[in-house]
Amino acid sequence: MNFDVLRQKILEKAIRGELVPQLESEPEVEQIGEAPENVPFEIPEKWKWVPVNKIIELISGRDLDKSLIEEKATSSSVPYITGASQISSNEVLVNRWTSNGSVFSDNGDLLLTCKGTIGKLAINQIGICHIARQIMAIRPKDQISVDFAKIFFSAIENKLTSNAKSMIPGISRNNVLSLLCPLPPIEEQRRIVQRHNEIILEIDKAESAYNELAGPLSDRLRQLLLERAIQGKLVPQLESEPEVRQLGEVPENVPFAIPEKWKWVKLENLGKWKSGGTPSRSHREYYENGTIPWLKTGDLNDGVIKSVGEYITNSGLENSSAHINPAGSVLIAMYGATIGKVGILQFPCATNQACCACVLKENICDQWYLFYFLLSQRKNFIALGAGGAQPNISRTKIVNSWIPLPPLEEQHRIVAKLNELIGSISQLAQTISTP
């Protein structure tokens, strides 16, 4: 379901007179200016098509020199609104001021971004402020309420955008003042605004419900599948498959019970675990014309790694702790915001020091089973890394973690089943979110 399309349809119904019934008690709108010969669509009998320049005052902004901009408010300053970055969720954000304002918007004006990111709208509820050239202030006259004006300009945003043709998109004064507005009686405007807001609130609630289904719910389903997989509850155990040989020590305490043929094993016993390295950025020759793929934790995508964003040279490799990991290596991020993110290399690649790579021993662990186990434990790894200024899980903490290890053939069956079910969840989420 495309909720933005639905919102647009409600806006269009609002300005066509299709959102609320017309009332006999309401007077007919007085024709303002010359009646147009050609109009975009039919409107109710008591409405009138009127030139926008007859029902609003349009105030164009003006940029100020940087020396006139203040980072803190003073008794003599007013807010300085510069552009789209200060209009968010239909509200005006104030983060700079000036005592040298010359072009002012006042409380109740409709602010329209007209340069760069164009078409964003918000009603000025902060009072007198200076506006920069990226902003126009639309000041409604008595015939139109600011709330209905906002609905009108929101409904025609695509038309305004399509007229903004240049290297830097912009809406000109003529783009606005040459418009025709379908004008209802003032009381009907109020009823339209109220009904529009009621419907939009219901659309917002519906969108939240859809997002809950397509987003967090699908995430919970994936986590549940991963938990069942590593607990031996996803596929049946087969008599024909051998018992896993105990590798290393036996743990005294385990978080959950596992099937009889499985064993708890430390990750260090599955293969070689190495963290990477970062060649010094002060040496340009370590990076310029590099041919060796070099992965940073931002390249991890919880899936197969098919490409990286940066390359290093042989000298960069030789003069740092970085090393080349073979294709098939399983990776996990150890530091910062990406802690616990995982991936599997599709090609030989070096990694930075914030990433740990495992090259598995043969015939012990399926690389995808290890991948899915690490994915299931992200919250635990994040918890292990908490407590410092920079969250991190050391290589030691990783290799000393315990994994419930099934027979190799069962690992293959678990991976196949996970791939099937997680693929189905992804398709469901896509179906829900597609219009």
C-alpha positions in Angstrom: 0.0 0.0 0.0 1.4 3.4 -1.1 0.2 5.7 1.7 1.6 8.8 0.0 -0.5 8.2 -3.0 -3.5 7.8 -0.7 -2.7 11.1 1.0 -2.4 12.8 -2.4 -5.9 11.5 -3.4 -7.4 13.0 -0.2 -5.8 16.4 -1.0 -7.2 16.3 -4.5 -10.7 15.4 -3.2 -10.4 18.3 -0.8 -9.8 20.9 -3.5 -12.4 19.4 -5.8 -15.2 19.7 -3.2 -15.5 16.0 -2.8 -14.5 15.6 0.8 -17.5 17.2 2.7 -21.1 17.9 1.6 -22.0 21.5 0.5 -24.6 23.2 2.7 -27.5 25.3 1.6 -26.9 27.7 4.5 -23.5 28.7 3.3 -23.3 31.7 1.0 -21.8 31.6 -2.5 -18.3 32.8 -2.9 -17.9 36.2 -4.5 -16.1 36.2 -7.8 -12.7 37.9 -7.2 -11.0 39.1 -10.4 -12.0 38.0 -13.8 -13.6 34.6 -14.2 -11.2 32.2 -16.0 -12.3 30.7 -19.4 -10.4 27.4 -18.9 -10.3 25.6 -15.6 -8.5 22.4 -14.6 -11.6 20.6 -13.2 -15.2 21.2 -12.2 -16.0 22.6 -8.7 -19.2 22.9 -6.7 -21.7 25.6 -7.7 -21.0 28.0 -4.7 -17.2 27.8 -5.3 -15.2 30.1 -7.5 -12.0 29.8 -9.5 -9.9 32.8 -8.4 -6.4 34.0 -9.2 -4.0 33.2 -6.3 -2.6 36.8 -6.5 -6.0 38.1 -5.4 -6.3 36.1 -2.2 -2.7 36.0 -0.9 0.3 38.3 -0.3 3.6 36.6 -1.4 6.8 37.6 0.4 10.1 36.5 -1.1 13.0 35.9 1.2 16.5 37.4 1.2 19.8 35.9 2.2 21.9 37.6 4.9 25.6 37.8 5.1 27.2 35.2 7.4 28.4 37.9 9.7 24.8 38.8 10.5 23.8 35.3 11.6 23.8 34.5 15.3 24.1 31.1 16.9 22.1 32.2 20.0 19.0 34.3 20.5 19.3 37.8 22.0 16.7 40.3 23.2 17.0 42.1 19.8 17.2 39.0 17.5 14.5 37.1 15.6 14.7 33.5 14.2 16.4 33.2 10.8 14.8 30.5 8.6 17.0 29.5 5.7 15.5 26.6 3.9 14.1 23.0 3.8 16.4 21.8 6.6 14.4 23.9 9.0 11.0 22.5 8.0 10.4 19.1 9.4 7.0 17.2 9.9 5.2 20.4 9.0 6.9 22.3 11.8 9.5 25.2 11.6 12.7 24.5 13.5 14.7 27.4 14.9 18.5 27.0 15.2 19.9 30.4 14.2 18.9 34.0 14.7 19.6 37.5 13.4 19.4 41.1 14.7 19.5 42.5 11.2 16.3 41.0 9.6 14.8 42.8 6.7 12.2 40.4 5.1 9.8 39.0 7.7 7.3 36.3 8.0 4.8 36.5 10.8 2.7 34.1 12.8 0.1 32.4 10.6 2.0 32.7 7.3 2.4 29.6 5.2 6.1 29.0 4.5 7.0 27.3 1.2 10.5 26.1 0.3 11.2 27.5 -3.2 14.9 26.7 -3.9 16.9 23.5 -3.8 14.5 21.1 -1.9 11.3 22.6 -3.1 7.6 22.3 -2.1 8.0 21.7 1.6 5.3 23.5 3.6 4.7 24.6 7.2 2.6 27.1 8.9 4.6 29.7 10.8 3.8 29.3 14.5 7.0 30.8 15.8 6.1 34.4 15.2 8.2 37.1 13.4 11.3 35.7 11.7 13.6 36.6 8.8 13.3 34.3 5.8 16.1 33.6 3.4 15.7 33.4 -0.4 15.0 29.6 -0.3 11.7 30.5 1.4 8.5 32.2 0.4 5.9 33.4 2.9 2.3 33.0 1.7 0.1 35.4 3.7 -3.6 34.6 3.2 -6.1 37.4 2.9 -9.6 37.2 4.4 -11.1 35.0 1.7 -8.9 32.0 2.4 -7.8 30.3 5.6 -4.1 29.4 6.1 -5.1 25.8 6.7 -7.0 25.5 3.4 -4.2 27.3 1.6 -1.8 24.6 2.9 -4.1 21.9 1.6 -4.3 23.7 -1.8 -0.5 24.1 -2.2 0.1 20.6 -0.9 -2.3 19.2 -3.5 -0.6 21.0 -6.4 3.0 20.4 -5.2 3.7 18.2 -8.2 2.6 21.0 -10.6 4.9 23.4 -8.8 7.8 21.0 -8.8 7.4 20.3 -12.6 7.5 24.0 -13.3 10.8 24.3 -11.3 13.2 23.8 -14.2 16.9 24.7 -13.8 20.2 23.3 -12.6 19.1 24.2 -9.1 15.3 23.7 -9.0 13.4 26.7 -8.0 9.8 28.0 -7.7 9.5 31.6 -9.0 7.0 34.2 -7.8 5.2 33.9 -11.1 4.8 30.1 -10.6 2.8 30.9 -7.5 1.0 34.1 -8.4 -0.2 32.8 -11.8 -2.1 29.9 -10.2 -5.8 29.5 -10.1 -7.3 28.4 -6.8 -10.7 26.6 -6.4 -12.2 28.6 -3.5 -15.0 27.3 -1.2 -17.0 29.4 1.2 -14.9 30.1 4.3 -17.1 27.9 6.6 -16.7 25.0 4.1 -13.0 25.6 4.1 -13.0 24.9 7.9 -15.1 21.8 7.4 -12.8 20.5 4.7 -9.7 21.1 6.8 -11.2 19.3 9.8 -12.3 16.3 7.6 -8.9 16.2 5.8 -7.1 16.1 9.2 -9.4 13.3 10.5 -8.7 11.2 7.4 -5.0 11.8 7.4 -4.9 10.8 11.0 -6.5 7.5 10.1 -4.1 7.0 7.2 -1.2 7.6 9.5 -2.5 4.9 11.9 -3.0 2.5 9.0 0.5 3.1 7.8 1.9 2.5 11.3 0.0 -0.8 11.3 1.4 -1.8 7.9 4.9 -0.9 8.9 4.5 -2.9 12.1 3.7 -5.9 9.9 6.2 -5.4 7.2 9.0 -4.2 9.5 9.3 -5.1 13.2 7.0 -8.1 12.9 9.0 -9.6 10.1 12.2 -8.9 12.1 10.7 -10.8 15.1 9.7 -13.7 12.8 13.3 -13.9 11.5 14.7 -13.8 15.1 12.3 -16.5 16.2 13.4 -18.7 13.3 17.0 -18.2 14.1 16.4 -19.0 17.7 14.6 -22.2 16.8 17.3 -23.2 14.4 20.2 -23.0 16.9 18.1 -24.8 19.5 17.5 -27.8 17.3 13.8 -27.1 16.8 13.7 -26.2 13.1 14.3 -29.5 11.4 14.1 -33.1 12.7 17.1 -35.0 13.9 17.9 -38.1 11.9 19.1 -41.4 13.3 21.4 -41.8 10.3 23.5 -38.8 11.2 26.5 -39.2 13.5 27.0 -37.5 16.9 29.2 -34.4 16.9 32.7 -34.9 18.3 33.4 -32.7 21.3 35.9 -30.0 20.4 37.7 -28.5 23.3 36.4 -28.2 26.8 32.8 -28.9 27.9 30.9 -25.9 29.3 29.6 -26.0 32.9 26.6 -23.8 32.2 24.6 -23.5 29.0 21.8 -21.1 28.0 19.4 -23.8 26.7 19.2 -27.5 26.1 20.2 -28.9 22.7 19.5 -32.3 21.0 21.5 -35.3 22.1 23.9 -35.5 19.1 24.8 -31.8 19.3 27.7 -30.3 21.3 28.4 -27.0 22.8 31.7 -25.7 21.3 33.7 -22.5 21.6 33.9 -20.5 18.4 37.7 -20.6 18.5 37.5 -24.3 17.8 35.7 -23.9 14.5 38.6 -22.2 12.6 41.0 -19.3 12.5 39.7 -15.9 13.7 41.6 -12.8 12.8 40.9 -9.1 13.0 42.1 -6.8 10.2 44.0 -3.6 10.0 43.9 -0.1 8.6 46.8 1.3 6.6 47.8 4.8 7.7 45.7 7.4 6.0 48.7 9.8 6.0 50.3 7.6 3.3 48.4 8.3 0.1 50.4 5.5 -1.7 48.6 2.9 0.5 45.3 3.8 -1.2 45.8 5.5 -4.5 45.3 3.1 -7.4 44.7 0.3 -5.0 43.7 -3.1 -6.4 43.2 -5.1 -3.1 39.5 -5.0 -1.9 39.5 -3.6 1.6 36.3 -3.9 3.6 35.1 -1.6 6.4 32.3 -2.5 8.8 29.9 -0.3 6.9 30.2 -2.7 4.0 28.7 -5.5 6.0 25.1 -6.2 5.0 24.0 -9.3 6.9 24.4 -11.3 3.8 26.8 -12.1 1.0 29.5 -9.4 0.5 29.6 -8.8 -3.3 31.5 -5.5 -3.4 33.4 -3.0 -1.2 33.8 0.7 -1.4 37.6 1.0 -1.1 40.8 -0.6 -2.2 44.4 -0.6 -0.9 47.7 -1.2 -2.5 50.3 -4.0 -1.8 52.4 -1.5 0.2 49.3 -0.6 2.3 48.8 -4.3 3.0 52.5 -4.9 3.8 52.7 -1.9 6.2 49.7 -2.6 8.3 48.1 -5.5 10.2 45.6 -6.0 7.3 45.7 -9.4 5.6 43.7 -11.0 2.8 40.8 -13.3 3.9 39.8 -15.9 1.4 36.3 -16.1 -0.2 33.9 -17.8 2.1 35.2 -16.2 5.2 32.6 -15.3 7.8 32.8 -11.7 9.1 31.5 -9.9 12.2 31.8 -6.2 13.1 33.4 -5.6 16.5 33.2 -1.8 17.1 30.8 1.1 17.1 27.3 1.4 15.7 27.7 -1.6 13.4 28.7 -4.0 16.2 27.4 -7.5 15.5 26.7 -7.0 11.8 27.8 -10.0 9.8 28.6 -11.1 6.2 30.2 -13.8 4.1 32.9 -12.8 1.6 32.3 -13.8 -2.0 35.9 -12.9 -3.0 39.3 -12.5 -1.3 39.3 -9.3 0.7 41.2 -7.5 3.4 39.3 -5.9 6.3 39.9 -3.0 8.7 40.6 -3.5 12.4 37.0 -3.2 13.4 36.1 -6.5 11.7 36.9 -10.1 12.7 37.0 -12.8 10.0 36.8 -16.6 10.5 38.2 -19.1 8.1 36.5 -22.4 9.0 38.2 -25.7 9.3 36.9 -28.3 6.9 34.0 -30.6 7.7 33.2 -29.1 11.1 30.9 -26.1 10.4 28.8 -24.9 7.5 29.7 -21.3 6.8 26.1 -20.3 6.6 25.3 -22.1 9.9 27.9 -20.0 11.6 26.6 -16.9 9.8 23.1 -17.5 11.0 24.3 -18.2 14.5 26.2 -15.0 14.7 23.2 -13.2 13.3 21.0 -14.7 16.0 23.4 -13.5 18.7 23.6 -9.8 17.7 21.9 -8.5 20.9 24.2 -10.6 23.0 27.3 -9.3 21.2 26.1 -5.7 21.6 25.6 -6.4 25.3 29.1 -7.8 25.6 30.5 -4.7 23.9 28.7 -2.2 26.2 30.3 -0.2 29.0 33.0 1.8 27.3 33.0 5.1 25.5 33.3 3.2 22.2 31.2 -0.1 22.2 33.4 -3.0 21.2 33.6 -6.7 21.3 37.2 -7.9 21.3 38.3 -10.9 19.2 38.8 -12.7 22.6 35.2 -12.2 23.6 34.1 -13.5 20.2 36.2 -16.7 20.1 35.3 -17.5 23.7 31.6 -17.5 23.0 29.8 -20.9 22.8 27.9 -22.2 19.8 25.5 -25.2 19.8 26.9 -27.4 17.0 24.8 -29.9 15.2 26.1 -32.7 12.9 27.3 -31.2 9.6 24.5 -32.7 7.5 21.9 -31.3 9.9 23.6 -27.9 9.6 23.1 -28.1 5.9 19.4 -29.0 6.4 19.0 -26.2 8.9 20.6 -23.7 6.5 18.3 -24.8 3.6 15.2 -24.5 5.8 16.2 -21.0 7.1 16.9 -19.8 3.5 13.4 -21.0 2.5 11.6 -19.5 5.5 13.4 -16.2 5.6 12.9 -15.8 1.9 9.2 -16.3 2.4 9.2 -13.7 5.2 11.0 -11.2 2.9 8.4 -11.8 0.1 5.6 -11.3 2.6 7.0 -8.0 3.8 7.5 -6.8 0.2 4.0 -7.8 -0.7 2.6 -5.9 2.3 4.6 -2.7 1.5 4.1 -2.7 -2.3 1.1 -0.7 -3.6 
